[in-house]
Amino acid sequence: MIVFTLYGVRFLFHLSGYTHSGGQVPVGELCYAIFSLSFVFMAAGGYIINDYYDVAIDKINRPSFVIIGTMVSTRSALTAYWILSILGTLAGFWSCYWAGIPLVAFLFVFYWVGLWFYSYKLKSTFLAGNILIALFLALVPLGGACIELCPKAATILFTSDEKYLLWKMLEGISLFAFMSALIREIVKDAEDMEGDAAAGCTTMPIVIGIKATKWIVFSLVLLFNALLIYIQTQFSWMGIYLLLYFLLFIQAPLIWVIYLLIRSSSPKGFHRISFSLKALMVTGMLYVFAIAIDSYLIYQFFANFSKLN
């Protein structure tokens, strides 16, 4: 999902600014690939340290998926965590320095420290861990925008209007990632309530109960849909195909989530909601490709029209 999102951002930038700049690309494929890998390494390390601290909980919630202490030793898991986190940080610093955006490299330090602190403490607290994970996911497309709009690209490839429009698009994508991840994290807490309660966690479902949590998730889904409608109005100039995609593959699944939410009260039901939200995140990221292709086709049409006249 991380690589898919980052290359969706790159695709969008390539088919907008780069199509009318003679194909000039200030950040090469190798640099961008290493930049993408740095996010992957940080996320992989985060998963390992999260599983390390969650062994006791996972033995209750997902006994068949417990890897650390069964298939992999604790020492090997921690070694892999350190290797991946160090590689991710070094790759992030190298790619950001090469692109001319050295300050963005500290984003990977934030990921390293944040993912460890989330696994060690915040995951078991009320809402704070959910917000942090949602923020991590929202920063992925913005990170891609930062490296694509590095100083060289910003001065050569894009006008101020193009930069403004691209940033608005990426802000909308990041908001989508944040809201969908936040809702899914709360739903996952409801799914894992039994194991979390046994471990003494204070997640939202444990503190306020399943019924109140469902109302909060329901409210967040309605807010999410309202924000999506607002984003849709901001880009009302886009074609009918993008509108249909938005309605069928983004807003319709949200209605399905509401239906499942009303009917669910068991871990199995919340698992279905979690899976539906994951699918929604995929279709949401695919929308980036749809925007890029639509923008490219419009540009090509007017370019060819100008040549004919």
Backbone torsions as a table, in degrees:
resi	resn	phi	psi	omega
1	MET	NA	-38.7	-180.0
2	ILE	-64.9	-49.5	179.5
3	VAL	-63.3	-41.6	179.4
4	PHE	-58.9	-45.0	-179.9
5	THR	-65.5	-47.2	-177.6
6	LEU	-63.5	-40.3	179.5
7	TYR	-78.2	-21.1	169.0
8	GLY	-64.9	-41.6	176.6
9	VAL	-62.9	-45.2	-179.9
10	ARG	-62.8	-40.9	177.9
11	PHE	-60.3	-43.0	178.7
12	LEU	-60.8	-45.2	-179.5
13	PHE	-68.6	-38.2	-179.8
14	HIS	-63.5	-42.5	-176.6
15	LEU	-84.2	1.6	176.0
16	SER	-109.7	-76.5	-177.0
17	GLY	-72.4	-38.9	-171.0
18	TYR	-76.2	-21.2	-178.2
19	THR	-67.7	-27.9	-179.5
20	HIS	-115.3	31.5	178.3
21	SER	-127.6	20.4	-179.7
22	GLY	73.4	19.2	178.6
23	GLY	75.3	14.7	-178.5
24	GLN	-71.6	128.9	-178.7
25	VAL	-124.9	108.1	-177.0
26	PRO	-69.3	-30.8	177.9
27	VAL	-109.2	111.2	-175.0
28	GLY	-68.5	170.0	-177.8
29	GLU	-63.6	-38.5	-179.8
30	LEU	-63.7	-45.6	-179.8
31	CYS	-62.0	-44.2	-178.7
32	TYR	-68.7	-36.4	178.3
33	ALA	-64.1	-42.5	178.8
34	ILE	-66.8	-38.3	175.8
35	PHE	-60.0	-43.3	178.7
36	SER	-66.7	-41.7	179.1
37	LEU	-62.7	-32.5	179.3
38	SER	-61.8	-40.1	175.3
39	PHE	-64.8	-41.2	-179.4
40	VAL	-63.5	-44.5	179.1
41	PHE	-61.5	-43.4	-179.8
42	MET	-63.9	-42.3	179.8
43	ALA	-66.1	-41.6	179.2
44	ALA	-62.9	-43.2	175.8
45	GLY	-62.2	-38.4	178.0
46	GLY	-63.6	-40.0	177.1
47	TYR	-62.9	-41.1	-178.1
48	ILE	-65.3	-48.2	-177.8
49	ILE	-67.7	-30.3	176.3
50	ASN	-66.4	-43.7	177.4
51	ASP	-65.9	-33.7	179.8
52	TYR	-61.0	-45.3	-179.4
53	TYR	-79.8	-13.6	-173.4
54	ASP	-106.8	13.5	-176.1
55	VAL	-56.1	-48.3	-177.8
56	ALA	-63.8	-40.0	179.9
57	ILE	-68.4	-43.4	-177.5
58	ASP	-67.4	-25.4	176.8
59	LYS	-64.6	-23.4	177.5
60	ILE	-93.5	-47.2	-175.1
61	ASN	-77.9	-43.6	-175.9
62	ARG	-139.0	68.1	-174.9
63	PRO	-59.1	-31.4	-177.9
64	SER	-78.6	-9.3	-178.3
65	PHE	-107.6	8.7	178.2
66	VAL	-76.4	117.9	-176.0
67	ILE	-107.0	-45.2	-178.1
68	ILE	-71.2	126.4	-177.4
69	GLY	93.6	-11.0	177.1
70	THR	-118.5	-71.7	179.3
71	MET	-83.0	-30.3	-177.7
72	VAL	-128.9	136.1	179.6
73	SER	-72.8	157.5	179.0
74	THR	-60.4	-41.3	-179.7
75	ARG	-63.6	-43.5	179.0
76	SER	-64.1	-39.1	179.5
77	ALA	-63.5	-45.0	179.4
78	LEU	-66.2	-37.8	176.9
79	THR	-62.0	-44.4	178.0
80	ALA	-62.6	-39.4	178.4
81	TYR	-60.0	-48.1	-179.0
82	TRP	-65.6	-41.3	-179.9
83	ILE	-63.1	-47.9	-178.6
84	LEU	-64.6	-42.0	-178.9
85	SER	-66.6	-41.4	178.4
86	ILE	-67.1	-44.6	178.0
87	LEU	-60.6	-42.8	179.6
88	GLY	-62.3	-42.7	179.8
89	THR	-66.8	-45.4	179.6
90	LEU	-63.2	-43.0	178.7
91	ALA	-63.9	-39.5	177.9
92	GLY	-64.1	-44.3	179.5
93	PHE	-64.8	-42.4	-178.9
94	TRP	-64.0	-49.3	-176.6
95	SER	-66.1	-38.1	179.2
96	CYS	-69.0	-39.6	177.2
97	TYR	-64.0	-43.6	-179.6
98	TRP	-64.2	-34.2	-179.7
99	ALA	-82.4	-8.7	179.7
100	GLY	84.5	22.8	178.4
101	ILE	-128.1	62.0	-173.1
102	PRO	-59.6	-31.0	-177.9
103	LEU	-67.4	-28.5	179.2
104	VAL	-65.0	-23.1	-179.3
105	ALA	-59.5	-28.7	-179.2
106	PHE	-69.2	-10.8	172.5
107	LEU	-58.1	-36.1	-177.2
108	PHE	-75.5	-28.0	171.9
109	VAL	-66.3	-41.6	177.5
110	PHE	-60.7	-42.1	176.8
111	TYR	-62.0	-46.3	-177.0
112	TRP	-60.1	-53.6	-178.5
113	VAL	-66.3	-42.8	-177.2
114	GLY	-64.9	-42.8	-179.9
115	LEU	-67.0	-37.3	176.9
116	TRP	-66.5	-46.6	-177.7
117	PHE	-65.7	-34.5	176.1
118	TYR	-61.5	-48.6	-177.7
119	SER	-66.5	-37.8	-176.1
120	TYR	-76.1	-38.2	-170.6
121	LYS	-134.7	-53.5	-167.0
122	LEU	-67.7	-28.1	-177.1
123	LYS	-59.0	-32.9	-175.8
124	SER	-91.2	6.9	-177.6
125	THR	-103.2	170.2	-177.0
126	PHE	-75.2	108.8	169.0
127	LEU	70.5	-30.1	-174.0
128	ALA	-59.6	-44.9	179.7
129	GLY	-65.8	-37.3	177.8
130	ASN	-60.9	-44.2	-179.2
131	ILE	-66.0	-40.0	-178.6
132	LEU	-64.3	-45.0	178.8
133	ILE	-63.3	-41.6	177.7
134	ALA	-61.5	-38.6	178.1
135	LEU	-65.8	-41.7	178.1
136	PHE	-57.3	-44.6	-178.9
137	LEU	-69.2	-36.8	-179.9
138	ALA	-67.0	-27.8	-178.9
139	LEU	-76.8	-15.2	-178.6
140	VAL	-63.2	-55.9	178.2
141	PRO	-63.8	-32.1	177.1
142	LEU	-67.4	-34.7	174.8
143	GLY	-62.8	-42.6	176.0
144	GLY	-61.3	-38.6	178.2
145	ALA	-65.7	-38.4	-179.2
146	CYS	-62.1	-44.6	-177.7
147	ILE	-75.1	-29.9	176.5
148	GLU	-74.4	-31.4	178.0
149	LEU	-100.4	38.4	175.9
150	CYS	-62.1	164.8	-174.3
151	PRO	-49.3	-41.7	-178.5
152	LYS	-65.9	-44.6	-180.0
153	ALA	-65.8	-39.1	-176.5
154	ALA	-64.9	-30.7	-177.3
155	THR	-93.4	-23.1	-174.0
156	ILE	-104.0	-43.6	-167.0
157	LEU	-93.0	-27.5	-170.0
158	PHE	-126.3	142.8	170.4
159	THR	-80.2	170.1	179.9
160	SER	-63.2	-36.2	178.6
161	ASP	-66.2	-39.9	179.0
162	GLU	-66.1	-42.3	177.9
163	LYS	-61.3	-42.7	180.0
164	TYR	-62.2	-45.0	-178.3
165	LEU	-66.2	-42.1	179.9
166	LEU	-64.5	-41.5	178.2
167	TRP	-63.9	-39.6	178.0
168	LYS	-61.7	-41.8	177.9
169	MET	-61.9	-45.1	-177.8
170	LEU	-69.0	-32.7	174.9
171	GLU	-63.6	-41.4	177.7
172	GLY	-63.8	-41.6	178.5
173	ILE	-64.6	-41.6	179.9
174	SER	-66.8	-38.8	176.6
175	LEU	-63.3	-41.3	176.2
176	PHE	-59.8	-46.2	-179.6
177	ALA	-62.5	-41.2	-178.4
178	PHE	-64.3	-50.2	-175.4
179	MET	-67.2	-44.8	-179.1
180	SER	-64.9	-38.6	179.2
181	ALA	-69.9	-39.8	179.7
182	LEU	-61.9	-46.4	179.7
183	ILE	-63.3	-42.8	-178.7
184	ARG	-65.6	-38.3	179.8
185	GLU	-64.2	-39.0	177.8
186	ILE	-67.0	-41.3	177.7
187	VAL	-62.4	-40.7	178.4
188	LYS	-63.6	-35.6	176.1
189	ASP	-63.1	-37.7	177.1
190	ALA	-66.9	-38.2	178.3
191	GLU	-64.9	-37.1	-175.1
192	ASP	-98.6	20.2	-172.1
193	MET	-59.3	-39.5	-175.5
194	GLU	-62.1	-51.1	-179.8
195	GLY	-67.6	-38.2	178.8
196	ASP	-63.6	-40.2	179.7
197	ALA	-65.6	-39.5	178.9
198	ALA	-64.7	-28.8	-179.3
199	ALA	-89.8	1.3	178.0
200	GLY	80.6	22.1	179.6
201	CYS	-74.0	160.1	179.5
202	THR	-123.7	48.6	178.3
203	THR	-71.3	169.0	-175.5
204	MET	-55.8	-48.9	-179.5
205	PRO	-61.6	-32.6	-180.0
206	ILE	-72.7	-39.4	-175.8
207	VAL	-75.4	-46.7	-173.0
208	ILE	-110.2	-7.2	178.1
209	GLY	94.3	162.0	-176.9
210	ILE	-66.1	-43.5	-176.1
211	LYS	-61.2	-46.5	179.5
212	ALA	-67.0	-36.5	178.1
213	THR	-63.1	-41.1	178.3
214	LYS	-61.8	-38.1	177.7
215	TRP	-66.1	-38.2	178.2
216	ILE	-66.4	-44.4	178.1
217	VAL	-62.7	-41.7	178.0
218	PHE	-59.0	-44.1	178.7
219	SER	-64.6	-40.2	178.9
220	LEU	-65.8	-37.8	178.2
221	VAL	-65.3	-41.6	177.3
222	LEU	-63.7	-42.4	176.9
223	LEU	-62.5	-42.3	178.5
224	PHE	-58.6	-45.5	180.0
225	ASN	-65.1	-38.2	177.5
226	ALA	-64.3	-41.1	177.4
227	LEU	-64.9	-38.1	178.0
228	LEU	-65.1	-39.0	177.1
229	ILE	-63.7	-40.8	177.8
230	TYR	-62.4	-45.5	178.3
231	ILE	-60.4	-40.2	179.9
232	GLN	-61.0	-40.3	179.1
233	THR	-68.4	-30.8	179.2
234	GLN	-69.0	-25.0	179.3
235	PHE	-118.1	40.0	-177.9
236	SER	-68.0	-13.7	179.8
237	TRP	-74.3	-11.7	-178.6
238	MET	-74.3	161.5	-170.9
239	GLY	-70.9	173.6	-177.3
240	ILE	-65.2	-31.4	-178.8
241	TYR	-66.5	-39.6	177.3
242	LEU	-67.2	-37.2	177.8
243	LEU	-63.4	-44.6	179.0
244	LEU	-64.0	-41.2	177.7
245	TYR	-60.1	-44.9	-179.3
246	PHE	-58.9	-46.0	-177.1
247	LEU	-69.4	-43.6	-172.7
248	LEU	-80.7	-36.5	-170.5
249	PHE	-111.1	-3.0	177.6
250	ILE	-123.8	-54.8	-177.1
251	GLN	-77.7	-38.1	177.8
252	ALA	-61.9	-43.8	175.8
253	PRO	-60.4	-31.1	176.7
254	LEU	-65.6	-37.3	175.9
255	ILE	-64.9	-38.2	176.6
256	TRP	-62.8	-38.7	177.5
257	VAL	-62.4	-41.2	178.1
258	ILE	-61.9	-42.7	178.3
259	TYR	-60.4	-47.2	179.2
260	LEU	-63.5	-37.9	-178.4
261	LEU	-63.6	-40.6	179.5
262	ILE	-63.8	-36.1	-174.2
263	ARG	-89.8	-15.5	-171.0
264	SER	-94.4	139.9	173.6
265	SER	-149.9	6.4	-178.8
266	SER	-120.7	162.8	176.7
267	PRO	-55.6	-37.6	179.1
268	LYS	-63.6	-40.9	178.0
269	GLY	-65.7	-41.7	178.5
270	PHE	-68.7	-29.3	175.4
271	HIS	-64.4	-39.5	177.3
272	ARG	-63.4	-40.1	178.0
273	ILE	-64.6	-43.5	179.3
274	SER	-60.2	-43.5	178.7
275	PHE	-64.4	-41.0	179.5
276	SER	-62.9	-39.3	178.4
277	LEU	-68.2	-35.8	176.3
278	LYS	-63.7	-42.3	177.1
279	ALA	-63.3	-38.2	177.6
280	LEU	-62.7	-38.1	177.9
281	MET	-63.5	-36.1	177.7
282	VAL	-67.1	-48.7	-180.0
283	THR	-65.5	-31.5	176.9
284	GLY	-65.8	-41.6	177.9
285	MET	-70.6	-32.3	175.6
286	LEU	-62.3	-25.8	178.9
287	TYR	-61.1	-29.0	176.8
288	VAL	-60.7	-45.2	178.1
289	PHE	-64.2	-39.2	180.0
290	ALA	-63.4	-41.5	177.2
291	ILE	-62.2	-45.1	-177.7
292	ALA	-61.8	-46.4	-178.6
293	ILE	-65.5	-42.5	179.4
294	ASP	-62.3	-44.6	179.4
295	SER	-63.4	-40.3	-179.7
296	TYR	-65.0	-43.9	-179.6
297	LEU	-64.2	-39.3	177.6
298	ILE	-63.5	-44.4	179.3
299	TYR	-61.4	-45.2	-178.8
300	GLN	-63.0	-38.7	179.7
301	PHE	-60.9	-49.7	-177.7
302	PHE	-69.8	-32.7	177.1
303	ALA	-64.9	-44.8	178.8
304	ASN	-68.3	-36.8	178.4
305	PHE	-62.3	-41.2	179.9
306	SER	-65.1	-36.9	179.1
307	LYS	-66.6	-38.3	-179.9
308	LEU	-67.8	-26.1	-178.7
309	ASN	-100.7	NA	NA
